[in-house]
Amino acid sequence: MRTIAAVVLCLALLLPAAVGQQNSVDDRIYDQVRLKLVNHPDVKGGAIEVKVADGVVTLQGKVRTEKGRQKAESLTQKVKGVKKVVNEIQVTNL
C-alpha cells in the first residue's frame, strides 16, 4: 500500500513539471514562428494567427498569394520543436 501511495505521490509531483515544460516549449515555438513570419516579405505575418499545442502549429489567416501561403508553412516547419504544421491560411486579396 505504501508503494502505491509513493508512486501516486511521485506522479502527482512530476506531472505539473512535465506540463509546464511543454508549455514553455510551445511558447518558444510560438515566438520563433511569429518572428519568422513577420520578417518575411512574402508573408508579412500580421494577418496570420499562430496556435501551438504540443509542438503542432496551426496557421490561420489570409495572405495575398499562394507563394505566401506555402512560404508561411515552410518557415514554420524549420522552427526547432515543430512536429507538424496545419496550414489553414487562405489566399485572398486582403
Buried (B, 14 or more C-beta within 10 A) or exposed (E): EEEEEEEEEEEEEEEEEEEEEBEEBBEBBBEBBBEBBEEBEBBBBEBBEBBBEEBBBBBBBBBBEEEBBBBBBEBBBEBEEBEEBEBEBEBEEE
